[in-house]
Amino acid sequence: REPVTLIYDQGSIDLSGFCLVGQPSEACLARLTYDQGSISTAGRVKQLPLGFAAPWLRLPVRDDGFVEGEWRIEGAPGRWQGNLRLAARSLFLLLPDVEEAAIELPDLTVDGTLDGTDLTMDAAALAPGFSVTGAASVTPAGPEGQLDGRVELVVTDLSMLRAFDYRIASLGGELRGGLDLTGGLLAPRFEGLLEIVDADLQLKDPDLALEDLDAALTIDDSGTFGFRATASSDGAQLSAQAAGSGLFDGDVSLQGSLVGRELQARHPDWEVSVSPDLRLDYADGAGRVSGRVEIPSADVRINTLPTSMPRPSDDVVVLGRDERARGPVGSMVVDVELVLGDDVSLAAAGVVANLRGTLRARLDERGRTNVRGKLDVSGGIVSAQGQTLTLESGSIVYNGPIDNPYLDIRAVRIIDDRAPPIKVGLHIRGTANNLITSVFSEPPMSDSRALSFLVLGRDLEEGSSGDSNQVLAAAINLGLSRADSITSEIKRFTGLDELSAMAETQNSFAIVAGKRVTEDIYVRYTYDTLTAISALLVRYSLTDRWHLEARSSEYSSMDLMYSFEQ
C-alpha cells in the first residue's frame, strides 16, 4: 500500500513496514531490523489460505481453511524474547478414498512464547463435545530442538466419525486419552493411551448393533503399540486385540486377532449368525488374514440373480490401463476356512434348500480368489416348469474359481395315483458354466414319457397335441441332454411330420408343429411361448412351382407364391 524503504549499512538492515494484500488475504510486516546478530520484527496475517502451507502440513485438510495471527520477536541466538499467536479456522479434514467426504474440525489456536533458548507453546481446539488441549516446549528453539509436552483429548460427541463409513448409522460414547510428546521437533515421538468407553455402534447394510463397546490403544516412545477392544451384540461377545512395533521408524509389524461368537447381522435379503476366529499378521508391507469363520445359522433370500459377464483371463493385459490401479501386489493374502452349520438355508432362482459343509477360501497376492471344498444340499424344493420338485440329494463342489463350482443335484416328483407309484426327476450336473440336465424315472421308461410325467403328471400317450408342445418346450427350456430323442418320440406319438422349436429374434421362442394332410396340403401351427401369439398356416401346392399360403394370426394374410431354381 505504501512505498517500502530498505536501508543497508555495514551489515545492518532496516526494512520499513509493508503489507501484501490479496482479497481477502493480507500479510503485514510492521518493521524488521538486524544489527550485529540481533533481530527485531513483528507482523500479522489475515485469512492466509492453508494451501500455502500444504507442502508442510502432515494432515489432509481442505484448501479453503485459513490462518490468522500475529507475532513479535527480538533478540539474538540464546537471548530470544517474543510471542506468537496463531489461529487456524474453517478446518475440514479430508478422508482418504471417500469422495467429497470431510470432517469439520473446531478452530485451532496456538500461543507461543520465546524466552532465551526456550520456546513454549499452548494449543487448544474447543467445540461442544470436542476438546483437544496441549502444552509443549522446544529446547533449544529451532529445528534441532528437543520436544517435551503433552496432549489431552476428550470427545463426547462421536457423530463426526460417521463420515468415515456410510454404513455407520449411529455412534455414541466417549473418546478420551493423553499423549506425552518427546523426541526431536522434526522427528517427534509420543506415548500414552487413547480409549473409547461406553460406546454403542449401529451399522446399516448389514444391520448390526454393537453395545458396551470399549477400545484402547497404547503407544510407547519406542514405537511399540497395543490395541484391545470388546463389545457385545444381542448377548453375543466380540473381542479384538493386536500388538506391534516400528511405529516411528517406518517398519511397522503387528499381530492381531478377532474372535466372536454367534454375532447376529441382518439385511433385507439375509439374516446370518457368524462366529469369527481370525488372525492378522503384517510385516514388510504385506499382510495375511487366516483362521476360521463359522456360520451356525443363516437365511439367505436372493430375489434377482446378478447378470453374468465374461471375465478376461488373469494374464490378459489391456492397453492403456494402469495395472497399478488394481492395488499393490502382495499387500494382503487371505486364507480362511468357512464352515456352514446345520441351520443354513438358501432361497434363489426357484430353489429352496439347506446347505452344510466346509469351504476354504484363499485370496492371493494378485487379488485372485480360489475356493475349495464341498457343500451338501438337502431338505428343499426346486421349482421347474410349473412344478414343485422335492430335492432328493445334492452337492456343490468348489475346486478353483468361486463363480464356477461343480453341481450334482437330483430333484424328484412322485406320481402316487399310479400303481405302483412312479418317481420321475431331474438330474442336474456339471460346472456352473456348463450344466447338463437329464431326466430319470423309477421304474425306467423313455425320456419323453418320464418328462411328460414330470411336467404334466400323466403319460404322454394320454395327452393331446398341446401337451406334446408343452413337453417339447420343457425339454428345450431345461436344456435336456437328449432333447432330440424326446422330439422324435413326441412326433411318433402324435403322428406329426414336423415338431421343433425356434428363436427368430432375441424376444421370441416358438414351438412349431406341422402335418402334411394330403399330398398337396400342408398345415403348420406355431405358438410363441414368450408373446403368447399363435399362428396357423395352410399351404396348398397348385403346381410344382405355384403355391397358395393362407395365414391366420395377429394379422391374417393370403399369398400366391412362385418358386424357381437358378
C-alpha positions in Angstrom: 0.0 0.0 0.0 2.9 2.3 0.8 6.5 2.6 -0.6 8.9 0.2 1.1 12.2 1.5 2.4 15.3 -0.7 2.8 18.5 0.7 4.5 21.7 -1.4 4.5 24.7 0.0 6.3 27.8 -2.1 7.0 25.8 -5.3 7.7 22.9 -3.6 9.4 19.4 -3.9 7.8 16.4 -1.6 8.4 13.3 -2.6 6.5 10.2 -0.5 6.8 6.8 -2.0 7.3 4.7 -3.2 4.3 1.6 -5.3 3.5 0.9 -7.8 0.8 -2.8 -7.8 0.0 -4.9 -10.3 -2.0 -8.6 -10.2 -1.0 -9.5 -11.4 1.4 -5.9 -12.4 2.5 -3.4 -10.0 4.0 0.2 -10.3 5.3 1.9 -7.4 7.0 5.4 -6.8 8.4 5.5 -3.9 10.9 9.3 -3.5 10.7 12.4 -5.6 10.6 15.8 -4.6 11.9 19.1 -6.5 12.0 22.2 -5.3 13.7 25.2 -7.3 14.9 23.3 -10.6 15.1 20.3 -9.1 16.9 16.9 -9.2 15.2 13.7 -7.3 15.9 10.5 -8.0 13.9 6.7 -8.0 14.2 3.8 -8.7 11.9 0.4 -10.2 11.3 -1.5 -12.4 8.8 -5.2 -12.3 8.0 -7.1 -15.2 6.2 -4.0 -16.7 4.8 -5.1 -19.9 2.8 -3.9 -23.2 4.2 -3.0 -24.1 0.6 0.2 -22.0 1.0 1.3 -24.4 3.8 0.2 -27.6 2.0 3.8 -28.9 1.5 4.5 -28.7 5.2 1.2 -30.0 6.6 1.0 -33.6 7.6 -2.8 -33.7 7.7 -5.0 -33.8 4.6 -7.1 -30.6 5.0 -9.3 -28.7 2.6 -7.7 -25.7 0.9 -10.5 -23.3 1.9 -9.2 -23.3 5.5 -7.1 -20.3 6.6 -4.7 -19.0 9.2 -4.8 -15.7 11.1 -2.4 -14.3 13.8 0.4 -12.0 14.9 3.9 -12.2 16.2 6.7 -10.2 17.8 10.3 -11.4 18.1 13.5 -9.7 19.1 17.0 -10.6 20.4 19.8 -12.9 19.3 20.5 -16.6 19.5 20.4 -17.7 23.1 18.7 -14.4 24.1 15.4 -14.5 22.3 12.3 -12.7 23.5 8.9 -12.7 21.8 5.4 -14.1 21.5 3.3 -15.7 18.8 -0.5 -16.2 18.4 -2.0 -18.1 15.5 -5.5 -19.4 14.8 -6.5 -21.9 12.1 -10.1 -21.6 11.0 -12.6 -23.3 8.7 -10.8 -26.6 9.1 -12.1 -29.7 7.3 -10.2 -33.0 7.5 -10.3 -34.9 4.2 -11.0 -38.6 4.3 -8.9 -40.8 2.0 -10.8 -43.0 -0.5 -14.1 -41.3 0.4 -15.1 -38.8 -2.4 -16.3 -35.4 -1.2 -16.3 -36.6 2.5 -14.8 -34.4 5.1 -15.0 -33.9 8.9 -15.4 -30.3 10.2 -12.9 -29.5 13.0 -13.1 -26.7 15.5 -10.8 -23.7 15.3 -7.3 -24.4 16.5 -5.4 -21.7 18.4 -1.7 -21.7 19.3 0.1 -19.4 21.7 3.9 -19.4 21.9 6.5 -17.6 24.0 10.2 -17.2 23.3 12.4 -16.8 26.4 16.1 -17.2 26.0 16.7 -20.6 24.3 13.2 -22.0 25.2 10.0 -22.0 23.1 6.9 -22.9 25.0 3.5 -23.4 23.3 -0.1 -23.9 24.3 -2.7 -25.2 21.8 -6.4 -25.8 22.0 -9.2 -26.9 19.7 -12.6 -26.5 21.5 -16.2 -27.1 20.5 -19.3 -28.5 22.0 -18.5 -32.2 22.6 -14.9 -31.8 21.4 -11.8 -30.8 23.4 -8.1 -31.1 22.4 -5.6 -29.2 24.6 -1.8 -29.4 24.6 1.3 -27.8 26.1 4.9 -28.3 24.9 8.3 -26.8 25.0 11.2 -26.9 22.5 14.8 -26.6 23.8 16.7 -25.0 22.2 14.2 -23.3 20.0 14.7 -24.3 16.3 14.6 -27.4 14.1 17.2 -29.3 16.1 15.4 -28.7 19.4 14.1 -31.4 21.7 10.4 -31.7 22.3 8.7 -32.1 25.7 4.9 -31.9 26.0 1.5 -33.5 26.4 -1.8 -33.5 24.5 -5.2 -34.3 26.2 -8.2 -35.3 24.2 -11.9 -35.6 25.2 -14.6 -36.1 22.6 -18.1 -36.8 23.9 -19.9 -36.4 20.5 -18.6 -39.1 18.2 -21.2 -38.4 15.4 -18.4 -36.8 13.3 -16.8 -40.3 12.9 -19.8 -41.4 10.8 -18.2 -39.7 7.8 -15.5 -42.4 7.8 -18.1 -45.0 6.6 -21.6 -44.5 5.2 -22.7 -47.8 6.9 -22.4 -46.2 10.4 -26.0 -45.3 11.3 -25.2 -44.0 14.8 -22.2 -43.9 17.1 -22.3 -42.9 20.8 -19.8 -43.0 23.6 -16.7 -41.1 24.6 -13.2 -40.9 23.2 -10.5 -39.7 25.6 -6.8 -40.0 26.3 -3.5 -38.3 26.6 -0.1 -38.5 24.8 3.3 -37.4 26.1 5.4 -35.8 23.3 9.2 -36.4 23.2 12.0 -36.6 20.6 13.2 -34.0 18.1 10.9 -31.4 16.7 11.3 -32.8 13.2 11.0 -36.5 14.3 8.6 -36.4 17.3 7.7 -39.5 19.4 4.8 -40.0 21.7 3.5 -42.4 24.2 0.2 -42.7 26.1 -3.3 -44.0 25.9 -6.3 -43.4 23.7 -9.6 -45.2 24.5 -13.2 -45.3 23.6 -15.5 -46.1 26.5 -19.2 -46.9 26.9 -19.8 -46.7 23.2 -22.6 -48.2 21.1 -22.4 -48.6 17.3 -25.3 -49.2 14.9 -24.4 -50.3 11.4 -26.6 -50.4 8.3 -26.2 -52.7 5.3 -25.8 -55.0 7.1 -27.9 -54.2 10.2 -25.5 -54.9 13.1 -25.7 -53.4 16.6 -22.6 -53.4 18.9 -23.2 -52.4 22.6 -20.8 -51.8 25.6 -18.0 -51.1 23.1 -14.7 -50.4 24.8 -11.4 -50.0 22.9 -7.9 -48.8 23.9 -4.7 -48.0 22.0 -1.4 -47.8 24.0 1.8 -46.4 22.5 5.3 -46.0 24.0 8.2 -43.9 22.8 10.0 -46.9 21.2 7.2 -47.3 18.7 5.7 -50.4 20.3 1.9 -50.3 20.5 -1.0 -52.5 21.6 -4.8 -52.5 20.9 -7.7 -54.2 22.5 -11.5 -53.9 22.1 -14.5 -55.7 23.4 -18.2 -55.4 22.5 -21.5 -57.3 22.8 -24.4 -57.8 20.3 -27.7 -59.3 21.4 -25.9 -61.2 24.1 -23.0 -62.3 21.8 -19.5 -61.3 22.6 -16.8 -59.9 20.2 -13.2 -59.2 21.1 -10.2 -57.9 19.2 -6.6 -57.4 20.1 -3.3 -56.5 18.4 0.3 -55.8 19.3 3.0 -54.3 17.1 6.2 -52.3 16.8 8.1 -50.0 14.4 5.5 -47.2 14.6 8.2 -44.4 14.3 10.9 -46.0 12.1 8.5 -46.9 9.2 9.0 -50.6 9.6 5.6 -51.5 11.1 4.8 -55.1 12.1 1.8 -56.4 14.0 -0.1 -59.5 15.0 -3.8 -59.3 15.9 -6.9 -61.4 16.3 -10.7 -61.1 16.1 -12.9 -63.6 18.0 -16.7 -63.6 18.2 -19.5 -65.9 19.0 -22.8 -66.0 17.1 -23.0 -62.4 16.1 -26.3 -61.5 14.5 -26.3 -59.5 11.3 -29.4 -58.7 9.2 -30.1 -57.4 5.7 -33.3 -57.2 3.6 -32.1 -60.3 1.7 -30.5 -62.3 4.5 -30.0 -62.9 8.2 -26.9 -64.6 9.4 -25.3 -65.7 12.7 -21.5 -65.7 12.4 -18.6 -66.8 14.7 -15.3 -65.5 13.5 -11.9 -66.6 14.8 -9.4 -64.7 12.7 -5.7 -63.8 12.9 -3.9 -60.9 11.2 -0.1 -60.8 10.6 1.5 -57.8 9.0 5.2 -57.2 8.3 7.4 -55.8 5.5 4.4 -54.1 3.8 2.4 -57.3 3.4 -0.4 -58.8 5.5 -2.0 -62.2 5.9 -5.5 -63.0 7.3 -6.1 -66.5 8.4 -8.4 -68.5 10.6 -11.9 -69.9 10.6 -15.4 -68.4 10.3 -18.4 -70.5 11.4 -21.9 -69.7 10.3 -24.2 -71.8 12.6 -27.3 -70.4 11.0 -28.3 -68.2 8.1 -31.4 -67.5 6.0 -30.4 -66.1 2.6 -33.0 -64.9 0.0 -31.8 -63.9 -3.4 -34.7 -62.4 -5.5 -32.6 -61.4 -8.5 -29.6 -63.2 -9.8 -26.7 -60.9 -10.9 -26.1 -60.7 -14.7 -23.1 -62.8 -15.6 -20.4 -61.1 -17.6 -17.4 -62.6 -19.3 -14.2 -62.1 -17.3 -10.8 -61.9 -19.0 -8.1 -64.3 -18.1 -5.6 -63.1 -15.4 -2.8 -63.0 -18.0 -4.7 -60.5 -20.3 -3.1 -57.1 -20.5 -5.4 -54.2 -21.5 -3.5 -51.5 -23.4 -3.9 -48.1 -21.8 -5.0 -49.4 -18.4 -2.9 -48.6 -15.4 -2.5 -52.1 -13.8 -1.4 -50.4 -10.6 -5.0 -49.3 -10.1 -5.8 -52.9 -9.1 -3.9 -52.4 -5.9 -0.4 -53.1 -4.7 0.7 -56.7 -5.4 1.5 -58.6 -2.2 -0.4 -56.2 0.1 -2.8 -58.8 1.5 -3.3 -62.5 1.4 -6.4 -64.3 2.8 -6.6 -68.0 3.8 -9.9 -68.6 5.7 -11.9 -71.7 6.4 -15.7 -71.2 6.2 -17.9 -73.6 8.0 -21.7 -73.7 7.3 -23.7 -75.3 10.2 -26.9 -77.2 10.3 -29.3 -74.3 10.1 -28.2 -72.5 6.8 -30.9 -72.1 4.2 -30.9 -70.6 0.7 -33.8 -69.4 -1.5 -32.7 -68.4 -5.0 -33.8 -68.9 -8.6 -36.7 -71.3 -7.7 -34.5 -73.4 -5.3 -35.2 -73.6 -1.6 -32.6 -75.8 0.2 -30.4 -76.3 3.2 -26.6 -76.0 2.9 -24.0 -77.6 5.0 -20.3 -78.1 4.6 -16.8 -76.6 4.7 -15.0 -74.3 2.2 -11.5 -72.9 2.2 -11.2 -69.5 0.6 -7.9 -68.0 -0.5 -7.0 -64.6 -1.9 -3.5 -64.4 -3.3 -1.2 -61.5 -3.8 -2.8 -60.5 -7.1 -6.3 -60.5 -5.8 -7.3 -63.8 -7.3 -9.8 -65.9 -5.4 -9.6 -69.6 -5.0 -12.2 -71.7 -3.2 -12.0 -75.4 -2.4 -14.5 -77.6 -0.5 -17.9 -79.2 -0.7 -21.4 -78.1 0.4 -24.2 -80.7 0.8 -27.6 -79.6 -0.4 -30.6 -81.2 1.2 -34.1 -80.7 2.6 -35.5 -78.4 0.0 -37.6 -77.9 -3.2 -36.9 -77.0 -6.8 -39.5 -75.1 -8.9 -39.2 -76.2 -12.6 -41.7 -76.0 -15.5 -44.5 -75.0 -13.2 -44.0 -78.0 -10.9 -42.5 -78.2 -7.4 -39.9 -81.0 -7.1 -38.5 -82.4 -3.9 -34.7 -82.1 -3.6 -33.6 -85.7 -3.1 -29.9 -85.1 -2.9 -27.3 -82.6 -4.0 -23.8 -81.3 -3.6 -21.8 -78.3 -4.7 -18.0 -78.8 -5.1 -15.6 -75.9 -5.3 -12.2 -76.5 -6.8 -10.9 -73.2 -8.0 -12.9 -70.1 -9.2 -15.7 -69.2 -6.8 -18.1 -68.5 -9.8 -17.8 -71.9 -11.4 -18.4 -74.8 -9.0 -19.4 -78.3 -9.9 -23.1 -79.1 -9.1 -24.7 -82.5 -8.7 -28.4 -82.2 -7.8 -31.3 -84.6 -8.1 -34.9 -83.4 -7.7 -37.9 -85.7 -7.9 -41.7 -85.8 -8.2 -43.8 -88.7 -7.0 -46.9 -89.7 -9.1 -48.8 -91.5 -6.4 -52.1 -92.1 -8.4 -50.4 -94.9 -10.2 -49.9 -98.5 -9.0 -47.1 -98.8 -8.3 -46.2 -95.1 -7.8 -43.9 -93.5 -10.3 -40.9 -91.5 -9.4 -39.6 -89.1 -12.0 -37.0 -86.4 -11.6 -34.3 -84.1 -13.0 -30.5 -84.8 -12.6 -28.5 -81.6 -12.9 -24.8 -81.9 -13.0 -21.7 -80.2 -14.4 -19.9 -76.9 -13.8 -22.0 -73.7 -13.4 -20.8 -72.6 -16.8 -21.7 -75.9 -18.5 -24.7 -77.6 -16.8 -26.2 -80.8 -18.2 -29.8 -81.7 -17.3 -31.2 -85.2 -17.8 -34.5 -86.9 -16.8 -34.8 -90.2 -14.9 -37.6 -92.4 -13.6 -38.4 -95.4 -11.4 -39.5 -97.7 -12.9 -37.3 -97.0 -16.0 -39.1 -95.6 -19.1 -38.3 -93.5 -22.1 -37.2 -89.9 -21.6 -40.3 -88.4 -23.3 -42.6 -90.4 -21.0 -40.6 -89.5 -17.9 -40.6 -85.8 -18.9 -44.4 -86.0 -19.5 -45.0 -87.4 -16.0 -42.7 -84.7 -14.6 -44.4 -81.8 -16.4 -48.0 -83.0 -16.8 -48.4 -85.6 -14.2 -49.6 -88.2 -16.8 -48.3 -90.3 -19.6 -47.6 -88.6 -23.0 -49.9 -91.1 -24.7 -52.8 -89.9 -22.6 -52.4 -86.3 -23.6 -53.2 -84.0 -26.5 -51.0 -82.3 -29.1 -51.0 -79.3 -26.8 -49.5 -81.5 -24.1 -46.8 -82.6 -26.6 -45.9 -79.0 -27.3 -45.6 -78.3 -23.6 -43.4 -81.4 -23.1 -41.2 -80.3 -26.0 -40.9 -76.7 -24.6 -39.9 -78.2 -21.3 -37.2 -80.3 -22.9 -35.7 -77.3 -24.7 -36.1 -74.9 -21.8 -34.4 -77.4 -19.4 -31.6 -78.0 -21.9 -32.0 -81.7 -21.6 -29.1 -83.7 -22.9 -31.3 -85.9 -25.0 -33.9 -83.3 -26.3 -33.6 -84.6 -29.9 -34.7 -88.1 -28.9 -37.6 -86.7 -27.0 -38.7 -84.6 -30.0 -38.5 -87.7 -32.3 -40.6 -89.7 -29.8 -43.3 -87.0 -29.5 -43.5 -86.8 -33.3 -44.1 -90.6 -33.4 -46.8 -90.4 -30.7 -48.6 -87.6 -32.4 -48.1 -88.5 -36.0 -46.7 -85.1 -36.8 -44.3 -84.6 -39.7 -42.7 -81.5 -38.1 -42.0 -80.7 -34.4 -39.3 -78.2 -33.5 -38.5 -75.0 -31.5 -37.0 -71.9 -33.0 -36.0 -68.4 -31.9 -36.2 -65.9 -34.8 -35.4 -63.0 -32.5 -34.0 -62.4 -29.0 -37.5 -61.8 -27.7 -39.2 -64.9 -29.3 -39.3 -68.6 -28.7 -41.8 -70.6 -30.7 -42.9 -74.2 -30.8 -43.7 -75.4 -34.4 -45.9 -78.4 -35.2 -46.6 -79.4 -38.8 -48.6 -82.1 -40.6 -49.0 -83.0 -44.3 -52.7 -83.6 -44.6 -52.7 -84.6 -48.3 -50.0 -84.7 -51.0 -50.9 -81.0 -51.8 -51.9 -79.6 -48.4 -49.5 -78.9 -45.5 -50.7 -77.4 -42.2 -48.3 -75.8 -39.7 -49.2 -74.4 -36.2 -46.8 -72.0 -34.4 -47.0 -70.8 -30.8 -44.7 -68.2 -29.3 -44.2 -69.1 -25.6 -42.9 -65.6 -24.8 -45.5 -63.4 -26.5 -48.4 -66.0 -26.3 -49.1 -65.3 -30.0 -50.2 -68.3 -32.2 -50.3 -68.7 -35.9 -52.0 -71.2 -38.3 -50.6 -71.6 -41.8 -52.1 -73.7 -44.6 -50.0 -74.2 -47.7 -51.7 -75.6 -50.9 -49.5 -76.6 -53.8 -51.2 -75.7 -57.1 -48.3 -77.0 -59.2 -44.7 -77.7 -58.6 -43.9 -74.0 -58.8 -47.1 -72.2 -57.8 -48.2 -72.3 -54.1 -51.0 -70.6 -52.2 -50.4 -69.8 -48.5 -53.1 -68.6 -46.0 -52.0 -67.4 -42.6 -54.2 -66.7 -39.6 -52.6 -64.9 -36.6 -52.5 -61.5 -35.1 -52.6 -60.3 -38.7 -54.1 -62.5 -41.4 -52.8 -62.8 -44.9 -53.0 -64.8 -48.2 -50.1 -65.1 -50.6 -49.7 -66.6 -54.0 -46.1 -67.7 -54.4 -43.9 -68.8 -57.3 -40.7 -70.7 -56.8 -37.9 -71.5 -59.2 -34.3 -72.7 -59.0 -31.3 -70.9 -60.5 
